[in-house]
Amino acid sequence: MRIAMTVMALVFVLGSASAVVQARKGQWWRAASTFLPGLGMVVVLLGGVERQITSLFWLGCLLVVAGFGAEAMAYWRARTPSAENGA
């Protein structure tokens, strides 16, 4: 179980670092789509699975789904011409 916790912590730290870089570039939807699934994974595994707290499990699932929604918004904003892009 220690190896799984270490891998999970590493994925969360690397995802958080990537989200900070994207946020500094002003890519907020992309930053949220990177950070939220990692945070949701930590909440699901540590709170929901490890300690068997149902509310934390569902909160983690909600964070992962919100991350996928942010990914969809980032994709939509990148593909849609806007006033910022000079279109």
Legacy VTK file of the C-alpha trace (Angstrom):
# vtk DataFile Version 3.0
C-alpha trace
ASCII
DATASET POLYDATA
POINTS 87 float
0.000 0.000 0.000
2.954 2.325 0.595
4.003 2.101 -3.043
0.501 3.019 -4.214
0.416 6.013 -1.845
3.829 7.148 -3.076
2.802 6.894 -6.726
-0.454 8.721 -6.022
1.383 11.519 -4.191
3.879 11.812 -7.047
1.107 12.060 -9.647
-0.649 14.724 -7.553
2.526 16.791 -7.054
3.471 16.652 -10.736
-0.087 17.499 -11.780
-0.147 20.428 -9.370
3.151 21.745 -10.708
1.841 21.487 -14.262
-1.365 23.291 -13.254
0.643 26.149 -11.734
2.626 26.558 -14.961
-0.571 26.606 -17.013
-2.217 29.100 -14.657
0.757 31.440 -14.980
0.228 31.380 -18.751
-3.405 32.382 -18.201
-4.783 29.009 -19.274
-7.198 28.654 -16.350
-9.440 25.966 -17.819
-6.411 23.861 -18.733
-4.992 24.344 -15.216
-8.281 23.240 -13.651
-8.472 20.233 -15.954
-5.000 19.196 -14.796
-5.451 19.841 -11.075
-9.008 18.672 -10.321
-8.732 15.014 -11.441
-5.523 14.587 -9.449
-7.130 16.103 -6.375
-10.211 13.947 -6.912
-8.040 10.847 -7.152
-6.372 11.667 -3.829
-9.731 12.280 -2.119
-11.267 9.092 -3.568
-8.373 6.827 -2.674
-7.431 8.241 0.719
-10.853 9.163 2.032
-13.256 6.983 0.142
-11.379 3.733 -0.338
-8.780 3.709 2.430
-10.989 5.028 5.245
-14.297 3.927 3.675
-15.997 7.302 4.041
-18.716 7.410 1.404
-19.042 11.207 1.302
-15.337 11.618 0.515
-15.605 8.991 -2.195
-18.420 10.890 -3.901
-16.666 14.241 -3.400
-13.610 12.820 -5.152
-15.777 11.516 -7.982
-17.339 14.971 -8.316
-13.881 16.584 -8.515
-12.830 14.171 -11.255
-16.005 14.889 -13.242
-15.457 18.640 -12.758
-11.939 18.173 -14.103
-13.303 16.479 -17.206
-15.755 19.363 -17.605
-12.882 21.830 -17.354
-11.025 19.818 -20.001
-14.051 20.123 -22.288
-14.180 23.890 -21.697
-10.447 24.219 -22.383
-10.886 22.292 -25.629
-13.905 24.389 -26.617
-12.124 27.685 -25.864
-9.044 26.603 -27.813
-11.110 25.692 -30.887
-13.574 28.599 -30.842
-12.426 31.905 -32.334
-12.744 34.786 -29.913
-11.911 38.474 -29.700
-8.735 37.638 -27.782
-7.373 35.527 -30.632
-7.906 38.260 -33.196
-10.819 36.605 -34.955
LINES 1 88
87 0 1 2 3 4 5 6 7 8 9 10 11 12 13 14 15 16 17 18 19 20 21 22 23 24 25 26 27 28 29 30 31 32 33 34 35 36 37 38 39 40 41 42 43 44 45 46 47 48 49 50 51 52 53 54 55 56 57 58 59 60 61 62 63 64 65 66 67 68 69 70 71 72 73 74 75 76 77 78 79 80 81 82 83 84 85 86
